[in-house]
Amino acid sequence: MVITVSLPQFLGRSEAAAFRNQLLVALEQKESIAVECADAGPLPSLWIQLLHSAATSAKALGLSVTLKAVSEECRESLRAIGFDAAQSALVLE
């Protein structure tokens, strides 16, 4: 089963903490995660680190974290920090 979560409208620190908890709960339940990114603009580096960390943890458990409907702004923010989809556990759709 895959748990789908959406990125919140505002990508601040307090929202990151709440979102991190959602990711941890999904991983504790041994569920892969799909993150809906259709309405996401550029991702702050904190959020990219959070998603990458969750994806690495998921991969170690035989699960995955997938970003769905990734906007071009979101892709640009990933490229800006040197994100390499081929080398990352984070899956882009």
N, C-alpha and C positions, 0 to 999 in steps of 0.2 A: 504494500500500500504506500501511497505517496501523500504526504500532507502538503497542502498548498497554502501559502501565506502571502499576503501582499505587503509591499513596502509601505510604511506610513507616509502621509502627505509631507510631514516635516521630518527631516533626517538629522535630528539633533542628538545630543548625548543621552538625554533621558529616554528618548525613543529607542536609541541603540540598546540600552540596557534591557528594556522591555522586550525588544525584538530578539535579543540574545537569549533571553529566558525561553521564548517560544521555540527557538532553534534547539536549545538544550533539552526541552521536554520532548520534542520530536525524536531527537537522537536517543534519549533514554528509552523511548518506546520502540526503538529500532526501526524507525520509519525514515525513508528518504524524504527529501524536502524539495518542493518546487516553489520558487519565489517569483511571484507575479511582478514584473517590472514595467508593464505597459505604460504607466503614467509617471515613471521615474525620470527625472532629469539627470543631471550629473550626480554621481555618487561621491560624497566626501570620502577622504582616505580612511577615516575611522570605519565607515561602513564597508568599504572594500576589504579592509583587514578582517572585520567581523565575518563577512561572508567567506573569505578565503580560509579562515581558521575553522569555521563550521564545516566547510567542504573537506578540509584535510582530516578532521575528526570523523566525518561521515565515511570517507574512503577507508579509513582504518577499520571501520566496523562493517565494511562491505556495502555501504549505502552511498547515496549521492546527494549533492545540493546542486540544483539546476536553476539558472536564471531564465525565466520564460519571457518572451516578447520584449527583449532588451531594446530600449530606444537607442537611437544613434548618439544622443547626449551621454547616455550611460556608457556605451561602448567607448566613446572618446575619453571619458574619465578613467576608464580601465586602461586604455592605451597610454594615457598621460603618465601613469605610475609604472609603466613597463609591464603590465599584465600580459602574460603569454598563455593563451588558452591551451596550447599543446603541452605546456609544462605544469598546468594547474589542475588541482582536483575539482575546481569549480567549473561546472558545465554551462556553456552559453547556448541557448536555443535561438 
